[in-house]
Amino acid sequence: MKLTINQIRKGSVNEPYFFDGQADVTELEMMNNDIRKISPVHVTGQVTMHGEEFYVSFHLNGEMTLPCARTLVDVPYPFEIDANEVFSASAYYGREEQEQEIHPIQGEVLDLTPYIKENILLEIPFRVFADNADSDEAAPSSGKDWEFVSETKEEKSIDPRLKKLESLLNNKPKEK
């Protein structure tokens, strides 16, 4: 999502400049993270100017698909993110601005796309779980050269040859 500096200056005389649009962040699917699919993100926000600095507040709304931590099935994960960024169009951008996380504006275009991607990556949860994780469709119970083995307890069957010894454990009179 790109905004031109002239567009912001014309639209923000004594008031913030408001913007609303879609950002295509499908590049996040190709990166080494858990995002399997992400829909276009709806971005709304405002830009306030103070001299050569631009204060951008934006709201992101979208949905990404992540793997379930137990079964690896696709889990839709909706997200809403509020973020604030500061940009500077000053020619005297230096170390102090960099330490205060003030981003330089290159040319006449304010590109919000890298900051939108960064905020989405920071929003990815550590784990997500599918609602239907216990169903048969959630995870396969067998595959090539493997099978799921349940840990349920089975009834203990006693070897008939040792049946007389059971009476010792149960403190019963001896069987004949």
KEKE-3310 file (N, C-alpha, C; in steps of 0.2 Angstrom, whole numbers, plus 5000, padded with zeros to 4 digits):
npx = (5004:5004:5007:5007:5018:5014:5000:4996:5000:4991:4979:4978:4976:4977:4971:4970:4975:4965:4965:4960:4961:4966:4979:4990:4998:5003:5016:5021:5017:5027:5038:5049:5039:5024:5013:5001:4992:4986:4974:4970:4974:4964:4966:4965:4967:4976:4985:4996:5003:5018:5028:5042:5039:5029:5016:5009:4995:4987:4975:4974:4965:4961:4963:4972:4979:4984:4995:4988:4994:4993:4989:4992:4983:4974:4971:4960:4964:4958:4963:4966:4974:4982:4992:5006:5017:5031:5037:5050:5053:5064:5079:5090:5091:5097:5107:5101:5087:5086:5088:5077:5067:5062:5057:5064:5059:5059:5061:5046:5036:5027:5029:5019:5019:5030:5029:5016:5017:5027:5020:5010:5018:5023:5011:5008:5003:5010:5005:4992:4976:4965:4948:4941:4950:4949:4942:4939:4943:4953:4966:4976:4975:4983:4996:5009:5018:5016:5006:4993:4993:4983:4983:4975:4969:4969:4959:4966:4971:4973:4985:4980:4988:4994:4984:4981:4990:4985:4976:4984:4988:4975:4972:4964:4956:4965:4963:4957)
npy = (4994:5010:5027:5044:5058:5071:5069:5066:5078:5087:5082:5084:5096:5105:5094:5076:5065:5053:5036:5021:5004:4989:4978:4968:4954:4942:4937:4933:4920:4913:4914:4908:4903:4900:4903:4897:4901:4917:4930:4945:4959:4971:4988:5002:5019:5033:5048:5059:5075:5083:5095:5089:5076:5061:5054:5039:5030:5014:5002:4984:4971:4955:4937:4923:4907:4894:4880:4867:4864:4851:4842:4847:4851:4863:4878:4892:4908:4923:4940:4956:4970:4984:4997:5009:5020:5030:5041:5050:5063:5071:5078:5076:5064:5053:5045:5046:5047:5034:5026:5030:5023:5030:5030:5032:5041:5036:5045:5051:5043:5035:5020:5008:4994:4985:4987:4984:4970:4966:4969:4959:4947:4948:4946:4933:4918:4908:4895:4887:4879:4866:4866:4854:4844:4832:4824:4811:4815:4825:4821:4808:4791:4780:4776:4774:4761:4763:4765:4772:4769:4767:4772:4766:4757:4739:4725:4715:4700:4684:4672:4655:4646:4652:4655:4650:4657:4670:4670:4672:4685:4692:4688:4677:4662:4647:4640:4624)
npz = (5000:4995:4998:4991:4995:4991:4990:5003:5009:5002:5006:5020:5027:5041:5047:5050:5037:5029:5025:5016:5011:5002:5005:4997:5003:5000:4999:5011:5012:5006:5013:5027:5038:5048:5040:5030:5021:5016:5016:5006:5015:5024:5025:5035:5040:5047:5043:5051:5050:5055:5053:5045:5048:5048:5055:5056:5059:5059:5055:5054:5046:5043:5038:5041:5037:5047:5053:5064:5080:5085:5075:5063:5053:5043:5050:5051:5055:5061:5061:5069:5069:5077:5073:5075:5066:5063:5051:5042:5031:5031:5025:5034:5040:5053:5065:5077:5074:5068:5080:5087:5080:5069:5053:5037:5022:5006:4992:4984:4989:5001:5007:5014:5015:5019:5033:5036:5033:5043:5055:5054:5054:5067:5074:5073:5081:5094:5095:5087:5089:5081:5080:5079:5083:5089:5080:5068:5055:5057:5059:5052:5056:5053:5042:5029:5034:5047:5062:5073:5090:5103:5120:5129:5143:5144:5149:5161:5159:5166:5166:5165:5171:5181:5190:5203:5210:5211:5221:5232:5231:5233:5246:5249:5254:5250:5234:5229)
capx = (5000:5008:5004:5012:5018:5009:4993:4995:5000:4985:4973:4979:4977:4975:4967:4973:4974:4963:4966:4957:4962:4968:4986:4992:5004:5004:5023:5022:5016:5033:5043:5049:5035:5019:5008:5000:4988:4984:4970:4972:4972:4960:4970:4962:4971:4977:4992:4996:5010:5021:5034:5044:5038:5023:5014:5004:4991:4983:4972:4974:4960:4962:4963:4978:4978:4990:4994:4986:5000:4993:4987:4994:4977:4974:4966:4959:4965:4957:4967:4965:4980:4982:4999:5008:5024:5033:5041:5053:5055:5069:5086:5095:5090:5103:5107:5096:5081:5086:5087:5070:5063:5059:5058:5065:5054:5063:5058:5040:5031:5027:5027:5017:5018:5034:5027:5011:5020:5031:5015:5007:5022:5023:5005:5007:5003:5015:5002:4984:4973:4959:4942:4939:4956:4948:4938:4943:4946:4958:4973:4976:4977:4988:4999:5013:5023:5015:4999:4992:4992:4980:4986:4970:4971:4965:4958:4971:4969:4978:4987:4977:4993:4995:4977:4981:4994:4981:4973:4989:4987:4969:4971:4958:4958:4968:4959:4960)
capy = (5000:5016:5034:5049:5063:5076:5067:5067:5085:5091:5080:5084:5103:5106:5088:5070:5062:5046:5031:5015:5000:4982:4976:4961:4952:4934:4935:4930:4912:4910:4915:4902:4904:4895:4905:4893:4905:4924:4934:4952:4963:4977:4993:5008:5023:5040:5051:5066:5078:5088:5097:5084:5069:5059:5049:5035:5025:5010:4996:4979:4966:4949:4931:4919:4900:4892:4873:4865:4862:4844:4838:4850:4853:4870:4882:4899:4912:4930:4944:4963:4973:4991:4999:5016:5021:5037:5042:5056:5065:5076:5076:5075:5058:5051:5039:5048:5045:5027:5024:5031:5020:5034:5027:5037:5041:5037:5048:5055:5038:5032:5013:5005:4987:4982:4988:4979:4963:4966:4968:4953:4942:4949:4944:4925:4915:4903:4889:4887:4872:4866:4865:4847:4840:4825:4820:4806:4819:4829:4818:4801:4786:4776:4778:4769:4758:4766:4765:4775:4765:4770:4770:4764:4751:4734:4721:4711:4692:4680:4665:4650:4642:4656:4657:4649:4662:4676:4670:4675:4692:4694:4686:4673:4655:4643:4636:4617)
capz = (5000:4994:4998:4989:5000:4989:4991:5010:5010:5000:5010:5027:5029:5048:5049:5047:5030:5030:5019:5016:5005:5002:5004:4995:5007:4999:4999:5017:5012:5003:5018:5032:5044:5048:5036:5024:5016:5019:5011:5006:5021:5024:5029:5036:5045:5046:5043:5053:5048:5060:5050:5040:5051:5046:5060:5053:5063:5054:5058:5049:5047:5038:5040:5039:5038:5051:5055:5070:5084:5087:5070:5057:5049:5042:5055:5049:5061:5059:5065:5069:5072:5077:5073:5074:5064:5062:5045:5041:5025:5032:5022:5039:5044:5055:5069:5082:5071:5068:5087:5089:5075:5064:5046:5032:5017:5000:4986:4986:4990:5008:5006:5021:5014:5023:5040:5037:5034:5049:5060:5053:5057:5074:5076:5072:5088:5095:5093:5086:5089:5077:5085:5078:5083:5091:5075:5064:5050:5059:5058:5050:5062:5050:5036:5026:5039:5054:5064:5079:5095:5109:5127:5134:5147:5143:5155:5163:5159:5170:5163:5169:5175:5187:5193:5210:5214:5212:5228:5237:5231:5235:5253:5249:5255:5244:5230:5228)
cpx = (5005:5004:5009:5012:5014:5002:4991:4995:4994:4979:4973:4980:4974:4970:4971:4971:4971:4964:4962:4958:4964:4976:4987:4998:5005:5011:5025:5021:5023:5039:5043:5046:5029:5013:5007:4997:4986:4980:4972:4969:4969:4964:4966:4967:4971:4984:4992:5003:5012:5028:5036:5043:5030:5021:5008:5001:4987:4981:4972:4969:4961:4962:4969:4976:4985:4989:4992:4993:4999:4993:4989:4989:4977:4969:4966:4960:4964:4961:4965:4971:4980:4990:5001:5015:5025:5038:5044:5055:5061:5076:5091:5093:5096:5102:5102:5089:5080:5085:5080:5065:5059:5061:5059:5061:5059:5059:5051:5034:5032:5024:5025:5018:5023:5032:5021:5013:5023:5026:5011:5011:5023:5017:5004:5008:5008:5012:4995:4982:4966:4954:4940:4945:4955:4944:4942:4946:4952:4965:4972:4978:4982:4991:5004:5018:5022:5007:4998:4990:4989:4983:4981:4971:4966:4964:4964:4968:4975:4979:4984:4982:4995:4989:4978:4985:4990:4977:4977:4988:4981:4967:4965:4961:4960:4963:4962:4959)
cpy = (5006:5022:5039:5055:5069:5075:5068:5074:5089:5089:5081:5092:5104:5100:5082:5068:5055:5042:5024:5010:4993:4982:4969:4959:4944:4932:4932:4922:4909:4910:4909:4904:4899:4897:4901:4897:4912:4927:4941:4955:4969:4982:4999:5012:5030:5042:5058:5069:5083:5090:5092:5077:5068:5053:5045:5030:5021:5004:4990:4974:4961:4942:4927:4911:4897:4884:4872:4862:4854:4840:4840:4851:4860:4873:4889:4903:4920:4934:4952:4966:4981:4993:5006:5016:5028:5037:5049:5058:5070:5073:5074:5069:5055:5045:5040:5045:5037:5024:5025:5028:5024:5032:5032:5036:5041:5040:5052:5050:5035:5025:5010:4997:4983:4982:4984:4972:4962:4965:4962:4947:4942:4946:4936:4922:4910:4896:4890:4880:4872:4864:4858:4843:4833:4821:4815:4810:4823:4827:4810:4797:4781:4778:4772:4767:4761:4765:4768:4769:4768:4768:4768:4758:4745:4729:4716:4704:4688:4674:4660:4646:4645:4658:4656:4654:4669:4676:4673:4682:4695:4692:4682:4666:4652:4639:4629:4615)
cpz = (5000:4994:4996:4994:4998:4990:4998:5012:5008:5004:5017:5029:5035:5050:5047:5040:5031:5024:5021:5010:5007:5001:5002:4998:5006:4999:5006:5017:5010:5008:5023:5038:5043:5044:5030:5018:5020:5014:5011:5012:5020:5028:5029:5041:5043:5046:5046:5052:5054:5057:5044:5043:5050:5052:5057:5058:5059:5058:5052:5051:5041:5042:5037:5040:5041:5052:5062:5074:5085:5080:5063:5051:5048:5047:5053:5056:5059:5064:5064:5073:5072:5078:5072:5071:5062:5056:5045:5034:5025:5028:5027:5043:5046:5060:5075:5080:5070:5075:5089:5085:5071:5057:5041:5026:5011:4994:4988:4987:4997:5007:5013:5021:5018:5031:5041:5037:5040:5055:5060:5056:5064:5078:5076:5079:5088:5093:5092:5086:5085:5082:5084:5078:5085:5086:5071:5057:5051:5058:5056:5056:5059:5044:5033:5032:5046:5056:5071:5084:5101:5115:5132:5137:5145:5149:5155:5163:5162:5166:5168:5173:5181:5191:5201:5214:5215:5219:5233:5237:5234:5242:5253:5251:5249:5241:5229:5221)
residu = (MET:LYS:LEU:THR:ILE:ASN:GLN:ILE:ARG:LYS:GLY:SER:VAL:ASN:GLU:PRO:TYR:PHE:PHE:ASP:GLY:GLN:ALA:ASP:VAL:THR:GLU:LEU:GLU:MET:MET:ASN:ASN:ASP:ILE:ARG:LYS:ILE:SER:PRO:VAL:HIS:VAL:THR:GLY:GLN:VAL:THR:MET:HIS:GLY:GLU:GLU:PHE:TYR:VAL:SER:PHE:HIS:LEU:ASN:GLY:GLU:MET:THR:LEU:PRO:CYS:ALA:ARG:THR:LEU:VAL:ASP:VAL:PRO:TYR:PRO:PHE:GLU:ILE:ASP:ALA:ASN:GLU:VAL:PHE:SER:ALA:SER:ALA:TYR:TYR:GLY:ARG:GLU:GLU:GLN:GLU:GLN:GLU:ILE:HIS:PRO:ILE:GLN:GLY:GLU:VAL:LEU:ASP:LEU:THR:PRO:TYR:ILE:LYS:GLU:ASN:ILE:LEU:LEU:GLU:ILE:PRO:PHE:ARG:VAL:PHE:ALA:ASP:ASN:ALA:ASP:SER:ASP:GLU:ALA:ALA:PRO:SER:SER:GLY:LYS:ASP:TRP:GLU:PHE:VAL:SER:GLU:THR:LYS:GLU:GLU:LYS:SER:ILE:ASP:PRO:ARG:LEU:LYS:LYS:LEU:GLU:SER:LEU:LEU:ASN:ASN:LYS:PRO:LYS:GLU:LYS)
# end
